[in-house]
Amino acid sequence: MRLKHFINERNMKYGFGLSFFDIDETIFKTFAKIIVKDKHSGKVLKELDNQEFNSYKLGENEEFDFGQFRNAKLFKETSIPIDKTIKRVQRMIDKIESTERGSGSRIIFLTARADFDNKHDVIETFEKYGIKIKKPTTYIERSGNIKTGTVDEKKKQIMLRYLQEGKYRRIRLIDDHKANLKALLDIEKNLPPTIENAVRQYYGLDENEKAIEFFALYVKEDGSLERIN
């Protein structure tokens, strides 16, 4: 199947789709830094960009300062849209909202960030580029609000929570960090039978029909995609 067919919600007659989009370096190029400080002295040890943060493990005497990461004004004033991804999301939203059957499909923006200090600035940034954050079609999930675990582990928790609804036949993760994509592949490999059975019952599928298809899509620097599964 060609990439443009499985990324644009063209298969909605086969059931609902659930698409998770990362934000930093996937929807927008962003410039907030995560500061690594010494726990005791408060001395700044390192500044991490989003990609470095995804895989960084704190040392015994280190802690994160997320001040810039939570700064909605900084996000609004400095974020640069990645055109290919923006257009892709716009097409998907249009397709979902224009198709009665597609009204159950969803797009979740799944970020490693925690809550911003002003959600309205964030929503305005998306809307400036034609992306409405409007339930039930779209929503922003902030995995940084989960207190423990790595970025990929936190994102995995959120993805599983949505899958437990038992009504999605296409699951996509579009992300610039391969560890996060591997988390989706781990869900595919170890899919709880309760989720698969719920989808089969929801659609009345027989045993020979594949209940759920997973798409792990790596975002390159120019916004183009590479499927890794």
MIGU-381192 format. One record per residue (C-alpha): residue number from 0; residue in one letter; x, y, z. Coordinates in nm, 2 decimals. Each point is the difference from the previous one (the first is absolute). Layout:
residues N
+-----+---+--------+--------+--------+
|   k | r |     xx |     yy |     zz |
+-----+---+--------+--------+--------+
| NUM | a |      X |      Y |      Z |
...
+-----+---+--------+--------+--------+
end
This chain:
residues 229
+-----+---+--------+--------+--------+
|   k | r |     xx |     yy |     zz |
+-----+---+--------+--------+--------+
|   0 | m |   0.00 |   0.00 |   0.00 |
|   1 | r |   0.14 |   0.34 |  -0.09 |
|   2 | l |   0.09 |   0.23 |   0.28 |
|   3 | k |  -0.24 |   0.27 |  -0.09 |
|   4 | h |  -0.30 |  -0.24 |   0.02 |
|   5 | f |   0.07 |  -0.12 |   0.35 |
|   6 | i |   0.09 |   0.34 |   0.14 |
|   7 | n |  -0.29 |   0.20 |  -0.12 |
|   8 | e |  -0.30 |  -0.18 |   0.15 |
|   9 | r |  -0.12 |  -0.13 |  -0.34 |
|  10 | n |  -0.09 |  -0.35 |   0.14 |
|  11 | m |  -0.27 |   0.11 |   0.24 |
|  12 | k |  -0.25 |  -0.25 |  -0.13 |
|  13 | y |   0.22 |  -0.26 |   0.17 |
|  14 | g |  -0.03 |   0.16 |   0.34 |
|  15 | f |   0.13 |   0.29 |   0.20 |
|  16 | g |   0.36 |   0.12 |   0.01 |
|  17 | l |   0.20 |   0.13 |   0.29 |
|  18 | s |   0.30 |   0.22 |  -0.09 |
|  19 | f |   0.26 |   0.12 |   0.25 |
|  20 | f |   0.21 |   0.29 |  -0.11 |
|  21 | d |   0.30 |   0.12 |   0.19 |
|  22 | i |   0.03 |   0.38 |   0.02 |
|  23 | d |   0.36 |   0.11 |   0.03 |
|  24 | e |   0.20 |  -0.06 |  -0.32 |
|  25 | t |  -0.31 |  -0.17 |  -0.15 |
|  26 | i |  -0.27 |   0.26 |  -0.02 |
|  27 | f |   0.23 |   0.30 |   0.08 |
|  28 | k |   0.37 |   0.07 |   0.02 |
|  29 | t |   0.03 |   0.13 |   0.35 |
|  30 | f |   0.27 |   0.16 |   0.21 |
|  31 | a |  -0.07 |  -0.05 |   0.37 |
|  32 | k |   0.28 |  -0.16 |   0.19 |
|  33 | i |  -0.02 |  -0.23 |   0.30 |
|  34 | i |   0.26 |   0.10 |   0.26 |
|  35 | v |   0.19 |  -0.26 |   0.20 |
|  36 | k |   0.10 |   0.13 |   0.34 |
|  37 | d |   0.19 |  -0.13 |   0.30 |
|  38 | k |  -0.25 |  -0.09 |   0.26 |
|  39 | h |   0.20 |   0.16 |   0.28 |
|  40 | s |   0.16 |   0.31 |  -0.14 |
|  41 | g |  -0.25 |   0.08 |  -0.27 |
|  42 | k |   0.29 |   0.04 |  -0.25 |
|  43 | v |  -0.09 |  -0.05 |  -0.36 |
|  44 | l |   0.17 |  -0.30 |  -0.13 |
|  45 | k |  -0.15 |  -0.05 |  -0.35 |
|  46 | e |  -0.26 |   0.14 |  -0.24 |
|  47 | l |  -0.19 |  -0.26 |  -0.19 |
|  48 | d |  -0.21 |   0.04 |  -0.32 |
|  49 | n |  -0.31 |  -0.21 |  -0.05 |
|  50 | q |   0.17 |  -0.28 |  -0.17 |
|  51 | e |   0.28 |  -0.02 |   0.26 |
|  52 | f |  -0.26 |   0.01 |   0.28 |
|  53 | n |  -0.18 |  -0.30 |  -0.15 |
|  54 | s |   0.28 |  -0.23 |   0.09 |
|  55 | y |   0.18 |   0.18 |   0.28 |
|  56 | k |   0.03 |  -0.19 |   0.34 |
|  57 | l |   0.06 |   0.22 |   0.31 |
|  58 | g |   0.31 |  -0.06 |   0.20 |
|  59 | e |  -0.03 |  -0.07 |   0.38 |
|  60 | n |   0.04 |   0.37 |   0.09 |
|  61 | e |  -0.18 |   0.15 |  -0.30 |
|  62 | e |  -0.35 |   0.14 |  -0.05 |
|  63 | f |  -0.19 |   0.16 |  -0.29 |
|  64 | d |  -0.12 |   0.36 |  -0.02 |
|  65 | f |  -0.29 |   0.01 |  -0.24 |
|  66 | g |  -0.06 |   0.37 |   0.01 |
|  67 | q |   0.05 |   0.06 |  -0.37 |
|  68 | f |  -0.18 |  -0.32 |  -0.09 |
|  69 | r |  -0.31 |   0.13 |   0.18 |
|  70 | n |   0.02 |   0.36 |  -0.14 |
|  71 | a |  -0.29 |   0.03 |  -0.24 |
|  72 | k |   0.10 |   0.35 |  -0.11 |
|  73 | l |   0.34 |  -0.13 |  -0.11 |
|  74 | f |  -0.18 |  -0.29 |  -0.18 |
|  75 | k |  -0.23 |   0.25 |  -0.18 |
|  76 | e |   0.26 |   0.25 |  -0.10 |
|  77 | t |   0.28 |  -0.23 |  -0.11 |
|  78 | s |  -0.16 |  -0.32 |  -0.14 |
|  79 | i |   0.04 |  -0.05 |  -0.38 |
|  80 | p |  -0.25 |  -0.22 |  -0.17 |
|  81 | i |   0.12 |  -0.31 |  -0.19 |
|  82 | d |  -0.21 |   0.04 |  -0.31 |
|  83 | k |  -0.02 |  -0.36 |  -0.11 |
|  84 | t |  -0.13 |  -0.11 |   0.34 |
|  85 | i |  -0.24 |   0.30 |   0.04 |
|  86 | k |  -0.16 |  -0.08 |  -0.34 |
|  87 | r |  -0.02 |  -0.37 |   0.08 |
|  88 | v |  -0.19 |   0.08 |   0.33 |
|  89 | q |  -0.23 |   0.24 |  -0.18 |
|  90 | r |  -0.09 |  -0.26 |  -0.26 |
|  91 | m |  -0.07 |  -0.26 |   0.26 |
|  92 | i |  -0.22 |   0.24 |   0.21 |
|  93 | d |  -0.20 |   0.10 |  -0.31 |
|  94 | k |  -0.05 |  -0.36 |  -0.09 |
|  95 | i |  -0.11 |  -0.10 |   0.34 |
|  96 | e |  -0.24 |   0.29 |   0.04 |
|  97 | s |  -0.15 |  -0.03 |  -0.35 |
|  98 | t |  -0.09 |  -0.37 |   0.04 |
|  99 | e |  -0.27 |  -0.12 |   0.22 |
| 100 | r |   0.17 |  -0.33 |   0.05 |
| 101 | g |   0.32 |   0.18 |   0.08 |
| 102 | s |  -0.13 |   0.19 |   0.29 |
| 103 | g |   0.14 |  -0.27 |   0.24 |
| 104 | s |   0.35 |   0.04 |  -0.13 |
| 105 | r |   0.23 |   0.22 |   0.21 |
| 106 | i |   0.33 |   0.19 |  -0.02 |
| 107 | i |   0.19 |   0.02 |   0.33 |
| 108 | f |   0.30 |   0.24 |   0.03 |
| 109 | l |   0.22 |  -0.20 |   0.23 |
| 110 | t |   0.28 |   0.21 |   0.15 |
| 111 | a |   0.27 |  -0.07 |   0.25 |
| 112 | r |  -0.08 |   0.34 |   0.16 |
| 113 | a |  -0.20 |   0.05 |   0.31 |
| 114 | d |  -0.27 |   0.27 |   0.04 |
| 115 | f |   0.08 |   0.33 |  -0.16 |
| 116 | d |  -0.03 |   0.32 |   0.22 |
| 117 | n |  -0.26 |   0.13 |  -0.25 |
| 118 | k |  -0.20 |  -0.25 |  -0.21 |
| 119 | h |  -0.17 |   0.27 |  -0.20 |
| 120 | d |   0.34 |   0.11 |  -0.16 |
| 121 | v |   0.06 |  -0.36 |  -0.10 |
| 122 | i |  -0.35 |  -0.04 |  -0.15 |
| 123 | e |   0.04 |   0.33 |  -0.19 |
| 124 | t |   0.33 |  -0.13 |  -0.14 |
| 125 | f |  -0.16 |  -0.31 |  -0.15 |
| 126 | e |  -0.30 |   0.20 |  -0.13 |
| 127 | k |   0.23 |   0.25 |  -0.16 |
| 128 | y |   0.10 |  -0.28 |  -0.24 |
| 129 | g |  -0.35 |  -0.14 |  -0.05 |
| 130 | i |  -0.01 |  -0.27 |   0.27 |
| 131 | k |  -0.29 |   0.03 |   0.24 |
| 132 | i |   0.04 |  -0.16 |   0.33 |
| 133 | k |  -0.36 |  -0.12 |   0.04 |
| 134 | k |  -0.13 |  -0.31 |   0.17 |
| 135 | p |  -0.08 |  -0.26 |  -0.09 |
| 136 | t |   0.20 |   0.02 |  -0.33 |
| 137 | t |   0.32 |   0.15 |   0.15 |
| 138 | y |   0.16 |   0.03 |   0.34 |
| 139 | i |   0.35 |   0.06 |   0.15 |
| 140 | e |   0.13 |  -0.26 |   0.24 |
| 141 | r |   0.29 |   0.10 |   0.22 |
| 142 | s |   0.20 |  -0.30 |   0.10 |
| 143 | g |   0.23 |   0.22 |   0.22 |
| 144 | n |  -0.28 |   0.01 |   0.25 |
| 145 | i |   0.07 |  -0.37 |   0.08 |
| 146 | k |   0.26 |   0.02 |   0.28 |
| 147 | t |   0.21 |  -0.32 |  -0.05 |
| 148 | g |   0.14 |  -0.18 |  -0.30 |
| 149 | t |   0.19 |   0.09 |  -0.32 |
| 150 | v |  -0.17 |   0.21 |  -0.28 |
| 151 | d |  -0.07 |  -0.32 |  -0.20 |
| 152 | e |  -0.15 |  -0.18 |   0.30 |
| 153 | k |  -0.23 |   0.29 |   0.08 |
| 154 | k |  -0.12 |   0.03 |  -0.36 |
| 155 | k |  -0.06 |  -0.37 |   0.00 |
| 156 | q |  -0.22 |   0.03 |   0.30 |
| 157 | i |  -0.21 |   0.27 |  -0.17 |
| 158 | m |  -0.03 |  -0.20 |  -0.33 |
| 159 | l |  -0.12 |  -0.31 |   0.19 |
| 160 | r |  -0.26 |   0.20 |   0.18 |
| 161 | y |  -0.16 |   0.10 |  -0.33 |
| 162 | l |   0.03 |  -0.35 |  -0.15 |
| 163 | q |  -0.20 |  -0.13 |   0.30 |
| 164 | e |  -0.30 |   0.17 |  -0.15 |
| 165 | g |  -0.01 |  -0.29 |  -0.24 |
| 166 | k |  -0.12 |   0.17 |  -0.31 |
| 167 | y |   0.31 |   0.10 |  -0.20 |
| 168 | r |   0.12 |  -0.22 |  -0.30 |
| 169 | r |   0.29 |   0.22 |  -0.11 |
| 170 | i |   0.25 |   0.13 |   0.26 |
| 171 | r |   0.27 |   0.24 |  -0.12 |
| 172 | l |   0.28 |   0.17 |   0.18 |
| 173 | i |   0.18 |   0.28 |  -0.19 |
| 174 | d |   0.31 |   0.10 |   0.20 |
| 175 | d |   0.36 |   0.12 |  -0.06 |
| 176 | h |   0.14 |  -0.23 |   0.27 |
| 177 | k |   0.04 |  -0.36 |  -0.08 |
| 178 | a |  -0.02 |  -0.12 |   0.37 |
| 179 | n |  -0.36 |   0.13 |   0.01 |
| 180 | l |  -0.08 |  -0.18 |  -0.32 |
| 181 | k |   0.15 |  -0.32 |   0.15 |
| 182 | a |  -0.24 |   0.04 |   0.29 |
| 183 | l |  -0.29 |  -0.02 |  -0.25 |
| 184 | l |   0.16 |  -0.31 |  -0.16 |
| 185 | d |   0.02 |  -0.15 |   0.35 |
| 186 | i |  -0.38 |   0.06 |   0.04 |
| 187 | e |  -0.05 |  -0.18 |  -0.33 |
| 188 | k |   0.21 |  -0.29 |   0.10 |
| 189 | n |  -0.15 |  -0.04 |   0.34 |
| 190 | l |  -0.36 |   0.12 |  -0.07 |
| 191 | p |  -0.22 |  -0.10 |   0.30 |
| 192 | p |  -0.26 |  -0.25 |  -0.13 |
| 193 | t |  -0.27 |   0.20 |   0.17 |
| 194 | i |   0.06 |   0.29 |  -0.24 |
| 195 | e |   0.01 |  -0.21 |  -0.31 |
| 196 | n |  -0.31 |  -0.19 |   0.11 |
| 197 | a |  -0.18 |   0.33 |   0.07 |
| 198 | v |   0.07 |   0.12 |  -0.35 |
| 199 | r |  -0.11 |  -0.33 |  -0.16 |
| 200 | q |  -0.33 |   0.02 |   0.19 |
| 201 | y |  -0.05 |   0.37 |  -0.08 |
| 202 | y |   0.02 |  -0.06 |  -0.38 |
| 203 | g |  -0.12 |  -0.36 |   0.00 |
| 204 | l |   0.33 |  -0.13 |  -0.15 |
| 205 | d |   0.07 |  -0.37 |  -0.05 |
| 206 | e |   0.32 |  -0.17 |   0.10 |
| 207 | n |   0.15 |   0.03 |  -0.35 |
| 208 | e |  -0.02 |   0.38 |  -0.01 |
| 209 | k |   0.27 |   0.21 |   0.15 |
| 210 | a |  -0.14 |   0.20 |   0.28 |
| 211 | i |   0.25 |   0.29 |   0.03 |
| 212 | e |   0.28 |   0.12 |  -0.22 |
| 213 | f |   0.29 |   0.20 |   0.14 |
| 214 | f |   0.20 |   0.27 |  -0.18 |
| 215 | a |   0.33 |   0.12 |   0.15 |
| 216 | l |   0.09 |   0.31 |  -0.20 |
| 217 | y |   0.34 |   0.17 |   0.04 |
| 218 | v |   0.00 |   0.37 |  -0.08 |
| 219 | k |   0.31 |   0.12 |  -0.18 |
| 220 | e |   0.14 |   0.35 |   0.03 |
| 221 | d |  -0.19 |   0.13 |  -0.31 |
| 222 | g |  -0.33 |  -0.15 |   0.13 |
| 223 | s |   0.00 |  -0.30 |  -0.23 |
| 224 | l |  -0.09 |  -0.34 |   0.15 |
| 225 | e |   0.16 |  -0.34 |   0.01 |
| 226 | r |  -0.20 |  -0.30 |   0.12 |
| 227 | i |   0.22 |  -0.21 |   0.23 |
| 228 | n |  -0.23 |  -0.31 |   0.04 |
+-----+---+--------+--------+--------+
end
